[in-house]
Amino acid sequence: MEPFDFIEIKVPAKSDYIGVIRLSTSGIANRMGFSIEEIEDLKVAISEAVTNATTHAYERQEEGEVTVGFGLYHDRLEVMVADHGGSFDLSKVKAVIGPYESTEPIENLREGGFGLFLIEALMDKVEINNDYGVIVLMTKYLHENEVGLDDNQISTTQ
Amino acid sequence: MNLTLDVVNKGSTSIVSLEGEVDAYTAPELKETLLPLMRKNGLEVEVNLEKVSYMDSTGLGIFISALKASKEYNSKLRLVKLNDRVYRLFEITGLNKVINIDSTVRGGF
């Protein structure tokens, strides 16, 4: 199996701690060498997943935990967000996860607004599993700065 | 990781200036400030996002509610001085086509 570092953070399923996850995300992504733009994308995508997870806990009137797992690979960052308290095994979770299109209960998530849409837009790959609570697995690849001259770091949204 | 709101009333215009982060934690405060303003008939509400360092779909949701309220109560909503990051979210979701955003004065990051 491909080598990776794994960082797991567990917070109470309350919106109070989304900012804490965001700061951790920023630190990890910076450590890996993602660009500022990419770090901002990661912050939004992961916050969206954590927001969904805290909302689920709130709807079930649970005082649960949200677990966020970061898999740091040489070429990518894999982030898992689970709305149940238990720890998870990266390879086990990946074994049961599938493409989100094929999973029926996702309709419920979509009604929540633009959260999942933004996750999809900002990450390179998104998979969702609903077997044990909701687990979102997101991947963002590291793009090496091959050429300095024509890199597109300058925003084109103007 | 907090949000500060400042409301200034000038005749038929209310300027709401935001500073900080808009996420699921801070969003309720924004909603409680913004929606009552939107329910005032004829009021023009300008939301200044120049000092918003972070926003996600929770913020988008509030602006959608505000837009709906503006149609219902005949008030007006305008977002100004969005930085590139924040504007990008409106662009990705297509909300920049339905919400009045002043893109001529775009704030820096």
Interface residues (C-beta under 8 A of the other chain):
Chain A: S15 D16 I18 G19 V20 R22 L23 E40 K43 V44 S47 E48 T51 T54 T55 G113 F114 G115 F117 L118 A121 L122 S155 T157 Q158
Chain B: M1 E21 D23 A24 Y25 Y54 D56 S57 T58 L60 G61 I64 D84 R85 Y87 R88 L89 E91 I92 T93 R106
